[in-house]
Amino acid sequence: MLRFASKRLLGLAPGEGQSMSRPVLAALPRFYHENVIDHYNNPRNVGSFDKNDPTVGTGLVGAPACGDVMKLQIKVDDKTGQIVDACFKTFGCGSAIASSSVATEWVKGKQMQEVLTIKNTEIAKHLSLPPVKLHCSMLAEDAIKAAVKDYEAKHSKSSASPEAAQFEKAADA
């Protein structure tokens, strides 16, 4: 539905009684910026990695108020600390999907600490999100932070001493 509406608003789809041979100029205002429409129609890096892979960090965040849920995963080179790949799966509106797509593009090739500096305001500005959709860019920022935190938690467990691992097993029993 959003794809059809976006094509009509951009003048790429025929209106009532019009043929495809002539471009249509939309009389209605556009509700989504073309960057949002592009990332919604052609999302980058959709998919998922194995969450049990020690080189993968998974961030799962949601906004109960609107029902958006975002899973963002990063794959990290253990030796360099550089994010070599990223993917996402998002259930939500076009702005949430676009924010996830942009976030995965921006984190690739960067160091772990560098991606923590990505702010929701930068994502919102890039996508020209209206104030009512700013929570989508906040979810993307939170998902990045959660993925980094998950990766670091996996590595703090694996780098713990064997005695600490035995103590944790005993505590879990």
Secondary structure by P-SEA (a helix, b strand, c coil): caaaaaaaaacccccccccccccccccccccccaaaaaaaaccccccccccccccbbbbbbbbcccbbbbbbbbbbcccccccccccccccccaaaaaaaaaaaaaaccccaaaaaaccaaaaaaaaccccccaaaaaaaaaaaaaaaaaaaaaaaaaaccaaaaaaaaaaac
